[in-house]
Amino acid sequence: MPLELRLAWRNVWRNPRRTGLSVAATVFAVVLVVFFVGMAAGLHEKMIEDSVRLHSGHLTLSGPGYFANRTLAQYVRLDEGLRGVLERAEGVRGWAPRVIGFGLLSKETDAQGVALMGVDPERERTVSSLADRLQRGSFVGEQPRAIVLGERLARNLGAHLGDELFLYSQAWSLETAADLYTLVGVMKLPDVTLDRSLALISLADAQEFFVYGDRVSEVAVLAEDADAAAGVAAALRGDAGAFEIHTWSELMPELVQFIFLDDAGMYVLLVILVVVVAFGILNTILMSVLERTRELGVLLALGLPPRAVFRLVYLESLLLAGVGLLLGLAIGIPLVLWFAAHPISLAGRMAEAYELFGMEPVMTWKLKPLNPIGSAITILGVAAAAALYPAVKASRGRPVDALRSL
Amino acid sequence: MRGRAAAALLAALGLAAAAGAGELLPAPPGLDAREIARRQEDTLRGERAYLEATMTVTSPRLPRPRVVRLRSWDDRLNRRSFIRILAPPKDEGTGFLMQRPNLWMYVPRVERSMRIPPSMMLQSWMGSDFTNDDLVRESSQLDDYDHRLLGIDPAPEGRDGLRAYVVEFRPHEDAPVVWGRIVSWIETEHHTALRQEFYDEEGVKLRVFELGDIREVQGRHFPHRWSMTPLDKEGHSTVLEIHEIRFDEAFDEGVFTTRNLKRED
């Protein structure tokens, strides 16, 4: 085996220029694959992060039936038990309890329906970026009966900072819930529906307004990252019991779909790239087999079994691809890591497009272990497939024909 | 032989279908379903009606039922009405002004009024199982629906000695109506509504409205107890008991104004 390996290594380099070009093509392909897969991973991670930080969190824990009905009738009690579970849970970056109800809000006479959300201002900051999206004014929590509105909602109401707004709804106790709230802040939310409908008050105010006690509609949880959400959800499910838990992929199915389509488009391009590399390898190995017809014929005539010839040629192909792969990873991985540490800020049109989708206008990369592993398997697999034809051709040669040829 | 078996089977199925429909008798010819619906409406509302009532809301959420007392002025001719809440203390003085298709509300505690947007019409009214739409749209049961007489129920459930027309209301194609179908039991002699069943567009029965305690007032046989039971919310129901009702009294024009909303009675 070491002899075959040595033989193969020498054969690979019998034409250094041809082999060098082939290796260069492989290196180029590997670097591109690693780079683009890293870029897509970074983009998707960022999209998920920005989306979950806008509002939903990586997962939500709510009362049974809340996901389907979304009324005050479905709730969880934010008692010591649940607090303990959330505090103890591993992989949780932050959690925020919320009371979510429907309300009517008016400045003069005409009322607008609003999605009323009671938030704990301190805890909310650990999950969502709502407080960072203030365009003017301050967040809820500093004074009682303060309300913060989405920018379009405030505009539709004709409300300005300091205005007293009439908030009306039905309490959980079926009483009339009606009170005056002072507009203290206006948020600019990238999601148009939210911007037109979201109204924030403090959790304490909401629990009083809806006569809701220590009940909350949901607890939004931020995990370490999108991939960790499922694990945290499973752990909480085991721990928490009578709750309903939904992860970001259920909360935002359209995002999952977008990522799937985006990935599919990228992989089509990468497959084309890899196929080109495969033909490069095939070409190099086939050429080297054809010009060694005599040499291989002699080996066969001397009694080297065809199996060994097949192995030899195969080994050459894998060595060729392996060298390209190692060099490619040696360049690609540091490249992705460097870009992961140095995100690119976008400006102009691109930045506007990102902001339209509610994303920070920044390009980021992320290296997931699956990226280099997948690249290695793909390239080696391709080399193996490309070597099949030359290897079979070399091992099936008849010594007589080989010796008779040039 | 096979043909006869099939015929017997068909006959059995036919009988089963008739039994399922509550064994209605065929209606005598010459009856107009719309006319029956109109007379039901007349019995219930008159041209003008003033009433005082107590609404009791029962819900598994509440340790004891929520009791709301109210006064109402209904000017059906001009399609407007007014409701003033008298109790509980927290809601005292709250007013509702309906001027089809608008609904205004006034809350004295914060001294503010609000026009309730059309999107809110299916929300519960005052925590009850009646919707805002029930307040505003009642009279459209005549205009927005086609009426069909299904037959006569010789023994409506729980109503000994009464007979009722069973009329089906189906909304016009473009009518602003949320129900797919309403089936109404209307007593044959005095045209008092006894029961209405509300179905959604998929044919699922959503709520049952029952009217009882029928007493004669100014020549009308008027039900003094209205009860609404939603079928999708277990344990919820609302009963409206009418203590006093006076028909066709002259109303002060000032009743149906936004200014009246804000008046403290």
Interface residues (C-beta under 8 A of the other chain):
Chain A: A73 F102 L104 S106 T109 D110 A111 Q112 G113 F166 Y168 Q170 A171 W172 S173 L174 E175 T176 A178 D179 L180
Chain B: V57 S59 R61 L62 R66 P88 K90 D91 T94 W104 M105 V107 R109 V110 R112 S113 M114 R115 I116 P117 S119 M120 Q123 S124 M126 G127 S128
